[in-house]
Amino acid sequence: MATKWNLDPAHSEITFKVKHMMISNIKGNFTNFNAEIEADDDSFANAKTTATIQTDSISTHNADRDNHLKSAEFFNVEANPTITFDAQALNGTVTGNLTINGITKPVTLDVDFNGINVDPWGNTKAGFSFEGKINRKDFGLNWNAALEAGGVMVSEEVKLAGELQFVKQA
């Protein structure tokens, strides 16, 4: 029987990074997301993973930029309130279906299983780190502006990263 592991949001984060004007990186994160894992054993080799991110929780620590990202030119949060990721198996990489703006594409992420430990309150927790990259245009995130000196305002490549902690359910 599979064991269920629920995300511990207080000890988890999902972040992203894009090039801005081709000269610097802008970092951001999502503040409202959930995930769960169903695994046959503590190796997580045949685990099923599902994650949902609320698009209106995007934060780059700049209100004007965040509002632009929430608009129809990017995430269109009113029409597309969630990003989802569904995957099978966590074996150093995980390939799953990522859905952004209603567009679903397979994405492979590098995953490190950081181990299992018991917290002071008796909760068994498992930790994972992930990173990967996507082309934002594959998901309809097409807005851009050409720069006078060449290049574009926002890179097509988006680097993704996360630190996720899960609590084993009884």
DSSP file (Angstrom, degrees, kcal/mol; ACC not computed):
  #  RESIDUE AA STRUCTURE BP1 BP2  ACC     N-H-->O    O-->H-N    N-H-->O    O-->H-N    TCO  KAPPA ALPHA  PHI   PSI    X-CA   Y-CA   Z-CA
    1    1 A M              0   0    0      0, 0.0     2,-0.1     0, 0.0    38,-0.1   0.000 360.0 360.0 360.0 135.0    0.0    0.0    0.0
    2    2 A A        -     0   0    0      1,-0.1     2,-0.4    36,-0.1    38,-0.2  -0.381 360.0-134.2 -71.9 144.9    1.3    3.4   -1.0
    3    3 A T  E     -A   39   0A   0     36,-3.5    36,-2.6    -2,-0.1     2,-0.4  -0.828  16.5-136.6 -98.5 137.4    2.3    5.9    1.7
    4    4 A K  E     -A   38   0A   0     -2,-0.4   165,-2.9   165,-0.3     2,-0.4  -0.788  15.7-168.6 -97.7 136.8    1.1    9.5    1.3
    5    5 A W  E     -AB  37 168A   0     32,-3.0    32,-2.5    -2,-0.4     2,-0.3  -0.994   8.5-155.7-123.2 124.9    3.5   12.4    2.0
    6    6 A N  E     -AB  36 167A   0    161,-2.4   161,-3.4    -2,-0.4    30,-0.2  -0.800  26.7-101.2-103.4 144.1    2.0   16.0    2.2
    7    7 A L  E     - B   0 166A   0     28,-2.2   159,-0.3    -2,-0.3     3,-0.1  -0.303  20.1-143.2 -59.5 139.0    4.0   19.1    1.5
    8    8 A D    >   -     0   0    0    157,-3.4     3,-1.6     1,-0.1   157,-0.4  -0.878  17.2-170.4 -99.3  95.5    5.2   21.1    4.6
    9    9 A P  G >  S+     0   0    0      0, 0.0     3,-1.1     0, 0.0    -1,-0.1   0.757  78.9  64.3 -65.1 -24.2    4.7   24.7    3.1
   10   10 A A  G 3  S+     0   0    0      1,-0.3    -3,-0.0    -3,-0.1    -2,-0.0   0.719 112.1  36.0 -70.2 -18.7    6.5   26.3    6.1
   11   11 A H  G <  S+     0   0    0     -3,-1.6     2,-0.3   154,-0.2    -1,-0.3  -0.084 108.2  80.1-124.3  33.0    9.7   24.5    5.0
   12   12 A S    <   +     0   0    0     -3,-1.1     2,-0.3   152,-0.2   152,-0.2  -0.971  47.6 179.5-139.8 152.2    9.3   24.6    1.2
   13   13 A E  E     -C  163   0A   0    150,-2.7   150,-2.1    -2,-0.3     2,-0.4  -0.991  15.8-157.1-152.1 149.0    9.9   27.1   -1.6
   14   14 A I  E     +CD 162  30A   0     16,-0.6    16,-1.8    -2,-0.3     2,-0.3  -0.995  26.2 176.5-125.1 123.2    9.6   27.2   -5.4
   15   15 A T  E     -CD 161  29A   0    146,-3.1   146,-2.2    -2,-0.4     2,-0.3  -0.803  13.6-165.3-126.1 164.2   11.7   29.9   -7.1
   16   16 A F  E     -CD 160  28A   0     12,-2.3    12,-2.3    -2,-0.3     2,-0.3  -0.960   3.2-159.5-144.4 162.6   12.5   31.0  -10.6
   17   17 A K  E     +CD 159  27A   0    142,-1.8   142,-2.7    -2,-0.3     2,-0.3  -0.990   9.9 177.4-146.8 134.7   15.1   33.2  -12.3
   18   18 A V  E     - D   0  26A   0      8,-2.1     8,-3.0    -2,-0.3     2,-0.4  -0.952  34.6-107.1-132.8 154.9   15.1   35.0  -15.7
   19   19 A K  E     - D   0  25A   0    138,-0.5   136,-2.1    -2,-0.3     2,-0.5  -0.666  30.8-153.7 -78.5 135.1   17.5   37.3  -17.4
   20   20 A H  E >> S-ED 154  24A   0      4,-3.6     3,-1.8    -2,-0.4     4,-1.4  -0.963  76.1 -15.0-113.7 123.1   16.4   40.9  -17.5
   21   21 A M  T 34 S-     0   0    0    132,-3.7   132,-0.2    -2,-0.5   133,-0.1   0.676 111.2 -84.1  58.1  18.7   17.6   43.1  -20.4
   22   22 A M  T 34 S+     0   0    0    131,-0.3    -1,-0.3     2,-0.2     3,-0.1   0.590 123.8  80.3  65.5  12.2   20.2   40.3  -20.9
   23   23 A I  T <4 S+     0   0    0     -3,-1.8     2,-0.3     1,-0.3    -2,-0.2   0.563  92.5  20.9-124.0 -14.8   22.4   41.9  -18.2
   24   24 A S  E  < S-D   20   0A   0     -4,-1.4    -4,-3.6     2,-0.0     2,-0.4  -0.971  70.4-111.8-151.0 164.7   21.0   40.8  -14.9
   25   25 A N  E     -D   19   0A   0     -2,-0.3     2,-0.5    -6,-0.2    -6,-0.2  -0.819  17.7-156.6-101.4 139.5   18.9   38.1  -13.2
   26   26 A I  E     -D   18   0A   0     -8,-3.0    -8,-2.1    -2,-0.4     2,-0.3  -0.969  14.8-159.1-110.6 128.9   15.5   38.7  -11.7
   27   27 A K  E     +D   17   0A   0     -2,-0.5     2,-0.3   -10,-0.2   -10,-0.2  -0.801  17.3 161.5-108.3 149.7   14.5   36.2   -9.1
   28   28 A G  E     -D   16   0A   0    -12,-2.3   -12,-2.3    -2,-0.3     2,-0.3  -0.923  15.4-158.2-152.2 177.9   11.0   35.4   -7.9
   29   29 A N  E     -DF  15  59A   0     30,-2.4    30,-2.7    -2,-0.3     2,-0.5  -0.954  22.6-114.9-153.2 170.2    8.9   32.8   -6.2
   30   30 A F  E     -DF  14  58A   0    -16,-1.8   -16,-0.6    -2,-0.3    28,-0.2  -0.958  18.8-167.4-111.4 133.3    5.4   31.5   -5.6
   31   31 A T  S    S+     0   0    0     26,-1.6     2,-0.5    -2,-0.5    27,-0.1   0.575  72.8  54.1 -99.1 -11.0    4.1   31.9   -2.1
   32   32 A N  S    S+     0   0    0     22,-0.4    22,-2.7     2,-0.0     2,-0.3  -0.914  70.3 124.2-130.8 106.4    1.0   29.6   -2.4
   33   33 A F  E     - G   0  53A   0     -2,-0.5     2,-0.3    20,-0.2    20,-0.2  -0.977  32.9-158.9-154.1 162.2    1.5   26.0   -3.6
   34   34 A N  E     + G   0  52A   0     18,-2.6    18,-2.8    -2,-0.3     2,-0.3  -0.975  10.9 174.4-143.5 155.5    0.8   22.5   -2.5
   35   35 A A  E     - G   0  51A   0     -2,-0.3   -28,-2.2    16,-0.2     2,-0.3  -0.987   7.8-167.1-156.2 157.4    2.2   19.1   -3.4
   36   36 A E  E     -AG   6  50A   0     14,-2.4    14,-2.3    -2,-0.3     2,-0.4  -0.991   7.1-153.0-147.4 155.0    1.9   15.5   -2.4
   37   37 A I  E     -AG   5  49A   0    -32,-2.5   -32,-3.0    -2,-0.3     2,-0.5  -0.982   0.9-161.5-126.5 137.8    3.8   12.3   -3.0
   38   38 A E  E     +AG   4  48A   0     10,-2.5    10,-2.8    -2,-0.4     2,-0.4  -0.991  23.7 175.0-116.3 123.0    2.5    8.7   -3.0
   39   39 A A  E     -A    3   0A   0    -36,-2.6   -36,-3.5    -2,-0.5     8,-0.1  -0.967  38.2-145.2-134.2 144.2    5.3    6.2   -2.6
   40   40 A D  S    S-     0   0    0     -2,-0.4     2,-0.3   -38,-0.2    -1,-0.1   0.791  88.2  -4.3 -74.2 -28.7    5.5    2.5   -2.2
   41   41 A D  S >  S-     0   0    0    -38,-0.1     3,-1.4   -39,-0.0    -1,-0.1  -0.915  84.7 -85.5-154.3 179.0    8.6    2.8    0.0
   42   42 A D  T 3  S+     0   0    0     -2,-0.3    -2,-0.0     1,-0.3    -3,-0.0   0.415 113.9  72.3 -77.6   3.7   11.0    5.3    1.4
   43   43 A S  T 3  S-     0   0    0     48,-0.0    -1,-0.3     1,-0.0     4,-0.1   0.698  87.0-149.1 -84.0 -20.1   13.3    5.2   -1.7
   44   44 A F    X   +     0   0    0     -3,-1.4     3,-1.5     1,-0.1    46,-1.3   0.613  51.5 137.4  62.7  14.7   10.6    7.1   -3.6
   45   45 A A  T 3  S+     0   0    0      1,-0.3    45,-0.1    44,-0.2    -1,-0.1   0.858  78.0  28.9 -61.1 -36.9   11.7    5.3   -6.8
   46   46 A N  T 3  S+     0   0    0     43,-0.2    -1,-0.3    -5,-0.1     2,-0.1  -0.121  92.6 146.8-114.3  36.2    8.2    4.6   -8.0
   47   47 A A    <   -     0   0    0     -3,-1.5    42,-3.7    -8,-0.1     2,-0.5  -0.384  42.3-141.2 -76.3 149.0    6.6    7.7   -6.4
   48   48 A K  E     -GH  38  88A   0    -10,-2.8   -10,-2.5    40,-0.2     2,-0.4  -0.952  22.7-166.6-106.7 128.1    3.7    9.6   -7.9
   49   49 A T  E     +GH  37  87A   0     38,-2.6    38,-2.6    -2,-0.5     2,-0.4  -0.945  11.7 179.0-121.0 135.4    4.0   13.4   -7.4
   50   50 A T  E     +GH  36  86A   0    -14,-2.3   -14,-2.4    -2,-0.4     2,-0.3  -0.999   5.1 178.4-132.3 140.5    1.4   16.1   -7.9
   51   51 A A  E     -GH  35  85A   0     34,-2.2    34,-2.1    -2,-0.4     2,-0.4  -0.996  10.4-167.1-140.9 145.1    1.8   19.8   -7.4
   52   52 A T  E     -GH  34  84A   0    -18,-2.8   -18,-2.6    -2,-0.3     2,-0.4  -0.997   5.1-166.5-134.0 128.8   -0.4   22.8   -7.8
   53   53 A I  E     -GH  33  83A   0     30,-2.9    30,-2.2    -2,-0.4     2,-0.7  -0.947  21.5-131.4-114.9 132.7    0.8   26.4   -7.7
   54   54 A Q  E >   - H   0  82A   0    -22,-2.7     3,-1.9    -2,-0.4   -22,-0.4  -0.754  15.9-152.1 -81.5 116.1   -1.6   29.4   -7.4
   55   55 A T  G >  S+     0   0    0     26,-2.1     3,-1.5    -2,-0.7    -1,-0.2   0.806  90.6  63.4 -64.0 -29.8   -0.5   31.8  -10.2
   56   56 A D  G 3  S+     0   0    0     25,-0.5    -1,-0.3     1,-0.3    14,-0.1   0.506  89.9  71.0 -74.8   0.9   -1.6   34.9   -8.3
   57   57 A S  G <   +     0   0    0     -3,-1.9   -26,-1.6   -25,-0.2    -1,-0.3   0.309  68.4 130.2 -94.9   9.2    0.9   34.1   -5.6
   58   58 A I  E <   -F   30   0A   0     -3,-1.5     2,-0.4   -28,-0.2   -28,-0.2  -0.383  35.6-175.7 -63.7 138.1    3.8   35.0   -7.9
   59   59 A S  E     +F   29   0A   0    -30,-2.7   -30,-2.4     1,-0.1     4,-0.1  -0.979  31.9 162.1-143.0 126.6    6.3   37.5   -6.2
   60   60 A T        -     0   0    0     -2,-0.4   -33,-0.2   -32,-0.2    -1,-0.1   0.166  65.6-108.6-117.9  11.1    9.3   39.2   -7.5
   61   61 A H  S    S+     0   0    0      1,-0.1     2,-0.3     2,-0.1    -2,-0.1   0.775  95.5  98.1  65.6  28.8    9.2   41.8   -4.7
   62   62 A N     >  -     0   0    0      1,-0.1     4,-2.9     2,-0.0     5,-0.2  -0.880  61.7-155.9-145.6 110.2    8.1   44.5   -7.1
   63   63 A A  H  > S+     0   0    0     -2,-0.3     4,-2.5     1,-0.2     5,-0.2   0.870  93.0  50.3 -59.0 -42.7    4.4   45.2   -7.2
   64   64 A D  H  > S+     0   0    0      2,-0.2     4,-1.9     1,-0.2    -1,-0.2   0.936 114.8  43.5 -62.8 -45.8    4.4   46.7  -10.8
   65   65 A R  H  > S+     0   0    0      2,-0.2     4,-2.6     1,-0.2    -2,-0.2   0.913 113.0  52.4 -65.8 -42.3    6.3   43.7  -12.2
   66   66 A D  H  X S+     0   0    0     -4,-2.9     4,-1.7     1,-0.2    -2,-0.2   0.912 108.9  50.0 -60.8 -42.1    4.1   41.3  -10.3
   67   67 A N  H  X S+     0   0    0     -4,-2.5     4,-0.8    -5,-0.2    -1,-0.2   0.886 110.3  50.6 -63.8 -38.4    1.0   42.8  -11.6
   68   68 A H  H >< S+     0   0    0     -4,-1.9     3,-0.8     1,-0.2     6,-0.3   0.921 109.5  50.6 -63.9 -43.0    2.4   42.6  -15.2
   69   69 A L  H 3< S+     0   0    0     -4,-2.6     6,-2.5     1,-0.2     7,-0.3   0.823 110.0  50.7 -63.6 -31.0    3.2   38.9  -14.6
   70   70 A K  H 3< S+     0   0    0     -4,-1.7     7,-1.9    -5,-0.2     8,-0.4   0.639  97.2  93.7 -79.3 -14.9   -0.4   38.3  -13.4
   71   71 A S  S X<>S-     0   0    0     -3,-0.8     5,-2.9    -4,-0.8     3,-1.7  -0.074  97.5 -94.3 -75.1 175.1   -1.9   40.1  -16.5
   72   72 A A  T 3 5S+     0   0    0      1,-0.3    -1,-0.1     3,-0.2    -3,-0.1   0.674 119.3  71.0 -63.8 -18.0   -3.0   38.5  -19.8
   73   73 A E  T 3 5S+     0   0    0     -5,-0.3    70,-1.1    68,-0.1    -1,-0.3   0.688 120.5   2.9 -73.5 -16.8    0.5   39.2  -21.2
   74   74 A F  T < 5S-     0   0    0     -3,-1.7    -4,-0.2    -6,-0.3    68,-0.2   0.289 138.6  -2.7-129.3 -99.4    2.0   36.5  -19.0
   75   75 A F  T   5 -     0   0    0     -6,-2.5     5,-0.2    -7,-0.1    -3,-0.2   0.684  67.7-150.4 -81.4 -18.8    0.1   34.2  -16.6
   76   76 A N    >>< -     0   0    0     -5,-2.9     4,-2.6    -7,-0.3     3,-0.9   0.952  16.0-169.0  47.4  60.9   -3.4   35.6  -17.1
   77   77 A V  T 34 S+     0   0    0     -7,-1.9   -21,-0.2     1,-0.3    -1,-0.1   0.733  76.2  59.8 -60.7 -26.4   -4.2   34.6  -13.5
   78   78 A E  T 34 S+     0   0    0     -8,-0.4    -1,-0.3     1,-0.2    -2,-0.1   0.917 117.8  30.5 -67.8 -40.7   -8.0   35.2  -13.9
   79   79 A A  T <4 S+     0   0    0     -3,-0.9    -2,-0.2     1,-0.2    -1,-0.2   0.762 132.8  34.2 -85.9 -27.0   -8.3   32.6  -16.7
   80   80 A N     <  +     0   0    0     -4,-2.6    -1,-0.2    -5,-0.2    21,-0.2  -0.692  64.6 167.1-131.0  78.0   -5.5   30.3  -15.5
   81   81 A P        +     0   0    0      0, 0.0   -26,-2.1     0, 0.0   -25,-0.5   0.636  61.0  44.4 -72.7 -12.9   -5.4   30.3  -11.7
   82   82 A T  E     -H   54   0A   0    -28,-0.2     2,-0.4   -27,-0.1    19,-0.3  -0.941  55.9-153.1-135.1 154.9   -3.1   27.4  -11.3
   83   83 A I  E     -H   53   0A   0    -30,-2.2   -30,-2.9    -2,-0.3     2,-0.3  -0.969  28.6-163.8-111.8 136.1    0.1   25.8  -12.6
   84   84 A T  E     -HI  52  99A   0     15,-1.7    15,-2.8    -2,-0.4     2,-0.4  -0.922  15.3-170.8-125.8 152.6    0.2   22.0  -12.2
   85   85 A F  E     -HI  51  98A   0    -34,-2.1   -34,-2.2    -2,-0.3     2,-0.4  -0.978   5.7-179.3-140.1 125.7    2.9   19.3  -12.3
   86   86 A D  E     +HI  50  97A   0     11,-1.6    11,-2.5    -2,-0.4     2,-0.3  -0.994  14.9 161.4-127.3 129.7    2.2   15.6  -12.4
   87   87 A A  E     -HI  49  96A   0    -38,-2.6   -38,-2.6    -2,-0.4     2,-0.4  -0.952  30.2-139.2-146.9 162.3    5.0   13.0  -12.4
   88   88 A Q  E     +HI  48  95A   0      7,-0.9     7,-0.5    -2,-0.3   -40,-0.2  -0.979  67.5   9.2-122.0 137.7    6.0    9.4  -11.8
   89   89 A A        -     0   0    0    -42,-3.7     2,-0.5    -2,-0.4     6,-0.3   0.668  54.0-138.7  71.0 135.0    9.2    8.2  -10.2
   90   90 A L        +     0   0    0    -46,-1.3     4,-0.2   -45,-0.1     2,-0.2  -0.810  42.2 146.3-123.5  86.3   11.9   10.2   -8.5
   91   91 A N  S    S-     0   0    0      2,-1.7     3,-0.1    -2,-0.5    21,-0.1  -0.463  86.5 -61.3-121.7  58.7   15.2    8.7   -9.6
   92   92 A G  S    S+     0   0    0     -2,-0.2    19,-2.5    19,-0.1     2,-0.3  -0.018 132.1  40.7  85.7 -33.3   17.7   11.6   -9.8
   93   93 A T  E    S- J   0 110A   0     17,-0.3    -2,-1.7    37,-0.0     2,-0.4  -0.948  70.7-154.9-134.9 160.7   15.4   13.2  -12.4
   94   94 A V  E     - J   0 109A   0     15,-2.4    15,-2.8    -2,-0.3     2,-0.5  -0.989   3.2-163.4-136.5 129.3   11.7   13.5  -12.7
   95   95 A T  E     +IJ  88 108A   0     -7,-0.5    -7,-0.9    -2,-0.4     2,-0.3  -0.954  27.6 146.7-111.7 128.5    9.8   13.9  -15.9
   96   96 A G  E     -IJ  87 107A   0     11,-2.4    11,-2.7    -2,-0.5     2,-0.7  -0.883  51.5 -83.4-148.3 178.0    6.3   15.0  -15.6
   97   97 A N  E     -IJ  86 106A   0    -11,-2.5   -11,-1.6    -2,-0.3     2,-0.5  -0.826  38.2-164.0 -94.2 117.3    3.5   17.0  -17.3
   98   98 A L  E     -IJ  85 105A   0      7,-2.9     7,-2.4    -2,-0.7     2,-0.5  -0.884   2.3-163.6-101.5 128.4    3.8   20.8  -16.5
   99   99 A T  E     +IJ  84 104A   0    -15,-2.8   -15,-1.7    -2,-0.5     2,-0.4  -0.961  17.0 162.2-118.2 119.3    0.7   22.8  -17.3
  100  100 A I  E >  S- J   0 103A   0      3,-2.1     3,-2.2    -2,-0.5   -17,-0.1  -0.999  73.5  -2.0-132.1 133.7    0.9   26.6  -17.5
  101  101 A N  T 3  S-     0   0    0     -2,-0.4     3,-0.1   -19,-0.3    -1,-0.1   0.810 130.2 -59.7  56.6  31.6   -1.7   28.8  -19.2
  102  102 A G  T 3  S+     0   0    0    -20,-0.3     2,-0.5     1,-0.2    -1,-0.3   0.528 112.4 120.4  76.8   5.0   -3.6   25.7  -20.1
  103  103 A I  E <   -J  100   0A   0     -3,-2.2    -3,-2.1    36,-0.2     2,-0.5  -0.911  48.1-158.4-106.6 124.6   -0.7   24.4  -22.1
  104  104 A T  E     +J   99   0A   0     -2,-0.5    -5,-0.2    -5,-0.2    -7,-0.1  -0.892  18.9 162.9-108.6 128.6    0.7   21.0  -21.0
  105  105 A K  E     -J   98   0A   0     -7,-2.4    -7,-2.9    -2,-0.5     2,-0.3  -0.981  41.7-104.7-138.3 148.5    4.3   19.9  -22.0
  106  106 A P  E     -J   97   0A   0      0, 0.0     2,-0.4     0, 0.0    -9,-0.2  -0.576  40.5-174.7 -72.4 138.0    6.6   17.3  -20.6
  107  107 A V  E     -J   96   0A   0    -11,-2.7   -11,-2.4    -2,-0.3     2,-0.5  -0.998  15.2-149.5-135.7 137.2    9.4   18.7  -18.4
  108  108 A T  E     -J   95   0A   0     -2,-0.4    25,-0.4   -13,-0.2     2,-0.4  -0.935  15.9-172.8-109.8 129.1   12.4   17.0  -16.8
  109  109 A L  E     -J   94   0A   0    -15,-2.8   -15,-2.4    -2,-0.5     2,-0.5  -0.912  26.3-121.6-117.3 144.7   13.8   18.3  -13.6
  110  110 A D  E     -JK  93 131A   0     21,-2.8    21,-2.0    -2,-0.4     2,-0.4  -0.749  36.2-167.2 -81.2 130.7   16.9   17.2  -11.7
  111  111 A V  E     - K   0 130A   0    -19,-2.5     2,-0.5    -2,-0.5    19,-0.2  -0.977  15.6-162.3-127.6 132.5   15.9   16.1   -8.2
  112  112 A D  E     - K   0 129A   0     17,-3.0    17,-2.2    -2,-0.4     2,-0.7  -0.963  14.4-145.5-108.9 126.3   18.1   15.3   -5.2
  113  113 A F  E     - K   0 128A   0     -2,-0.5    15,-0.2    15,-0.2     3,-0.1  -0.840  14.0-168.6 -87.2 114.8   16.5   13.2   -2.4
  114  114 A N  E     -     0   0A   0     13,-2.8    14,-0.2    -2,-0.7     2,-0.2   0.435  40.5-104.5 -90.6  -0.7   18.0   14.8    0.7
  115  115 A G  E     - K   0 127A   0     12,-0.6    12,-2.2     2,-0.0     2,-0.4  -0.497  30.1 -77.6 112.2-179.6   16.9   12.1    3.1
  116  116 A I  E     + K   0 126A   0     10,-0.2     2,-0.3    -2,-0.2    10,-0.2  -0.964  43.2 164.3-126.5 140.5   14.4   11.4    5.8
  117  117 A N  E     - K   0 125A   0      8,-2.4     8,-3.4    -2,-0.4     2,-0.5  -0.969  33.6-119.1-149.9 163.4   14.4   12.5    9.4
  118  118 A V  E     - K   0 124A   0     -2,-0.3     6,-0.2     6,-0.2    -2,-0.0  -0.922  28.2-138.7-108.4 128.1   12.1   12.8   12.4
  119  119 A D    >   -     0   0    0      4,-2.7     3,-2.1    -2,-0.5    -1,-0.0  -0.255  34.9 -92.8 -78.8 172.8   11.4   16.3   13.8
  120  120 A P  T 3  S+     0   0    0      0, 0.0    -1,-0.1     0, 0.0    -2,-0.0   0.645 125.3  56.3 -61.9 -14.4   11.2   17.0   17.6
  121  121 A W  T 3  S-     0   0    0      2,-0.1    -2,-0.0     0, 0.0    -3,-0.0   0.295 122.3-101.8-101.2   8.4    7.4   16.5   17.5
  122  122 A G  S <  S+     0   0    0     -3,-2.1     2,-0.4     1,-0.3    -4,-0.0   0.524  73.4 142.7  88.3   6.5    7.6   13.0   16.0
  123  123 A N        -     0   0    0     44,-0.0    -4,-2.7     1,-0.0     2,-0.5  -0.683  46.9-136.6 -83.3 129.2    6.8   13.9   12.4
  124  124 A T  E     -K  118   0A   0     -2,-0.4    44,-3.1    44,-0.3     2,-0.4  -0.749  29.6-173.4 -84.8 126.3    8.7   11.9    9.8
  125  125 A K  E     -KL 117 167A   0     -8,-3.4    -8,-2.4    -2,-0.5     2,-0.4  -0.925  17.1-159.1-126.5 147.1    9.8   14.3    7.0
  126  126 A A  E     -KL 116 166A   0     40,-2.2    40,-2.9    -2,-0.4     2,-0.4  -0.965  13.1-151.0-121.9 140.7   11.5   13.8    3.6
  127  127 A G  E     +KL 115 165A   0    -12,-2.2   -13,-2.8    -2,-0.4   -12,-0.6  -0.905  13.8 178.5-118.0 142.7   13.4   16.5    1.8
  128  128 A F  E     -KL 113 164A   0     36,-2.8    36,-3.0    -2,-0.4     2,-0.4  -0.985  12.1-160.7-137.4 146.8   14.0   17.1   -1.9
  129  129 A S  E     -KL 112 163A   0    -17,-2.2   -17,-3.0    -2,-0.3     2,-0.3  -0.972  17.3-178.1-121.2 142.7   15.8   19.8   -3.9
  130  130 A F  E     +KL 111 162A   0     32,-2.3    32,-2.2    -2,-0.4     2,-0.3  -0.976  10.4 174.4-138.9 156.5   15.0   20.3   -7.6
  131  131 A E  E     +KL 110 161A   0    -21,-2.0   -21,-2.8    -2,-0.3     2,-0.3  -0.980  16.0 131.5-153.1 156.1   16.2   22.4  -10.5
  132  132 A G  E     - L   0 160A   0     28,-2.0    28,-3.1    -2,-0.3     2,-0.3  -0.959  36.8-116.2-178.0-172.8   15.5   22.7  -14.2
  133  133 A K  E     - L   0 159A   0    -25,-0.4     2,-0.3    -2,-0.3   -25,-0.2  -0.996  17.2-171.2-148.3 152.7   14.7   25.1  -16.9
  134  134 A I  E     - L   0 158A   0     24,-2.2    24,-2.8    -2,-0.3     2,-0.7  -0.917  30.9-116.1-134.3 161.6   11.8   25.7  -19.3
  135  135 A N  E >   - L   0 157A   0     -2,-0.3     3,-1.6    22,-0.2     4,-0.4  -0.921  24.3-150.7 -96.2 116.2   11.3   27.9  -22.3
  136  136 A R  G > >S+     0   0    0     20,-3.0     5,-1.9    -2,-0.7     3,-1.5   0.799  92.3  64.1 -61.2 -29.3    8.5   30.3  -21.2
  137  137 A K  G > 5S+     0   0    0      1,-0.3     3,-1.5    19,-0.2    -1,-0.3   0.763  88.8  68.9 -67.8 -23.6    7.2   30.6  -24.8
  138  138 A D  G < 5S+     0   0    0     -3,-1.6    -1,-0.3     1,-0.3    -2,-0.2   0.734 104.6  44.2 -61.9 -20.6    6.4   26.9  -24.9
  139  139 A F  G < 5S-     0   0    0     -3,-1.5    -1,-0.3    -4,-0.4   -36,-0.2   0.079 125.4 -97.2-114.5  21.0    3.7   27.8  -22.3
  140  140 A G  T < 5S+     0   0    0     -3,-1.5     2,-1.4     1,-0.2    -3,-0.2   0.653  80.7 135.0  76.0  15.1    2.3   30.9  -24.0
  141  141 A L      < +     0   0    0     -5,-1.9    -1,-0.2     1,-0.2   -67,-0.1  -0.623  25.5 146.5 -92.4  75.2    4.3   33.4  -21.9
  142  142 A N        +     0   0    0     -2,-1.4    -1,-0.2   -68,-0.2   -68,-0.1   0.608  13.2 121.8 -96.2 -15.9    5.2   35.4  -25.0
  143  143 A W        +     0   0    0    -70,-1.1     2,-0.3    -3,-0.2    11,-0.1  -0.166  31.9 141.0 -56.5 141.3    5.4   39.0  -24.0
  144  144 A N        -     0   0    0      9,-0.1     2,-0.4     8,-0.0    11,-0.0  -0.965  36.3-141.3-165.5 169.4    8.7   40.7  -24.7
  145  145 A A        -     0   0    0     -2,-0.3     8,-2.4     9,-0.1     2,-0.2  -0.994  22.7-121.6-141.8 135.9   10.3   43.9  -25.9
  146  146 A A  B     -M  152   0B   0     -2,-0.4     2,-0.3     6,-0.2     6,-0.2  -0.492  27.4-130.9 -74.3 145.5   13.3   44.5  -28.2
  147  147 A L    >   -     0   0    0      4,-2.3     3,-1.9    -2,-0.2     4,-0.1  -0.761  12.2-125.7 -99.2 145.5   16.1   46.5  -26.8
  148  148 A E  T 3  S+     0   0    0     -2,-0.3    -1,-0.1     1,-0.3     3,-0.1   0.858 112.3  45.9 -55.8 -39.6   17.7   49.4  -28.7
  149  149 A A  T 3  S-     0   0    0      1,-0.3    -1,-0.3    -3,-0.0     2,-0.1   0.363 128.4 -86.9 -87.4   5.7   21.2   47.9  -28.3
  150  150 A G  S <  S+     0   0    0     -3,-1.9    -1,-0.3     1,-0.2     2,-0.1  -0.162  87.7  66.2 103.8 158.4   20.0   44.4  -29.3
  151  151 A G  S    S-     0   0    0     -3,-0.1    -4,-2.3    -2,-0.1     2,-0.3  -0.358  76.9 -80.8  87.1-172.7   18.6   41.6  -27.3
  152  152 A V  B     -M  146   0B   0     -6,-0.2    -6,-0.2    -2,-0.1  -131,-0.1  -0.868  24.8-115.2-131.9 163.3   15.3   41.4  -25.5
  153  153 A M  S    S+     0   0    0     -8,-2.4  -132,-3.7    -2,-0.3     2,-0.4   0.895 100.8  26.8 -64.4 -43.6   13.8   42.6  -22.2
  154  154 A V  B    S-E   20   0A   0   -134,-0.2  -134,-0.2    -9,-0.2    -1,-0.2  -0.983  83.2-121.5-129.7 130.0   13.1   39.1  -20.8
  155  155 A S        -     0   0    0   -136,-2.1   -19,-0.1    -2,-0.4    -2,-0.0  -0.260  12.9-134.7 -64.2 153.5   14.9   35.9  -21.6
  156  156 A E  S    S+     0   0    0    -21,-0.1   -20,-3.0   -20,-0.1     2,-0.3   0.832  86.3  82.5 -75.0 -33.2   13.0   32.9  -23.0
  157  157 A E  E     - L   0 135A   0    -22,-0.2  -138,-0.5   -21,-0.1     2,-0.5  -0.574  61.6-168.9 -77.6 130.6   14.7   30.6  -20.6
  158  158 A V  E     - L   0 134A   0    -24,-2.8   -24,-2.2    -2,-0.3     2,-0.5  -0.986  11.9-146.2-118.6 124.4   13.4   30.4  -17.1
  159  159 A K  E     -CL  17 133A   0   -142,-2.7  -142,-1.8    -2,-0.5     2,-0.3  -0.788  16.3-160.3 -91.4 131.2   15.4   28.6  -14.5
  160  160 A L  E     +CL  16 132A   0    -28,-3.1   -28,-2.0    -2,-0.5     2,-0.3  -0.837  15.3 166.5-111.0 146.8   13.4   26.7  -11.8
  161  161 A A  E     +CL  15 131A   0   -146,-2.2  -146,-3.1    -2,-0.3     2,-0.3  -0.985   5.1 177.3-153.3 157.8   14.5   25.6   -8.4
  162  162 A G  E     -CL  14 130A   0    -32,-2.2   -32,-2.3    -2,-0.3     2,-0.5  -0.986  25.2-152.0-162.6 153.3   12.9   24.4   -5.2
  163  163 A E  E     -CL  13 129A   0   -150,-2.1  -150,-2.7    -2,-0.3     2,-0.4  -0.989  30.2-176.7-124.1 116.4   13.4   23.1   -1.7
  164  164 A L  E     - L   0 128A   0    -36,-3.0   -36,-2.8    -2,-0.5     2,-0.4  -0.954  14.0-169.4-125.4 134.4   10.5   20.8   -0.7
  165  165 A Q  E     - L   0 127A   0     -2,-0.4  -157,-3.4  -157,-0.4     2,-0.3  -0.980  10.5-163.9-121.9 133.6    9.8   19.1    2.6
  166  166 A F  E     -BL   7 126A   0    -40,-2.9   -40,-2.2    -2,-0.4     2,-0.5  -0.894  12.1-139.5-120.1 147.2    7.1   16.5    3.0
  167  167 A V  E     -BL   6 125A   0   -161,-3.4  -161,-2.4    -2,-0.3   -42,-0.2  -0.914  23.8-123.5-107.6 126.2    5.4   15.0    6.1
  168  168 A K  E     -B    5   0A   0    -44,-3.1     2,-0.3    -2,-0.5   -44,-0.3  -0.484  25.7-137.1 -68.4 132.6    4.7   11.3    6.1
  169  169 A Q              0   0    0   -165,-2.9  -165,-0.3    -2,-0.2    -1,-0.1  -0.713 360.0 360.0 -94.1 143.7    1.0   10.6    6.7
  170  170 A A              0   0    0     -2,-0.3    -1,-0.1  -167,-0.1    -2,-0.0   0.477 360.0 360.0 -71.1 360.0   -0.1    7.9    9.1
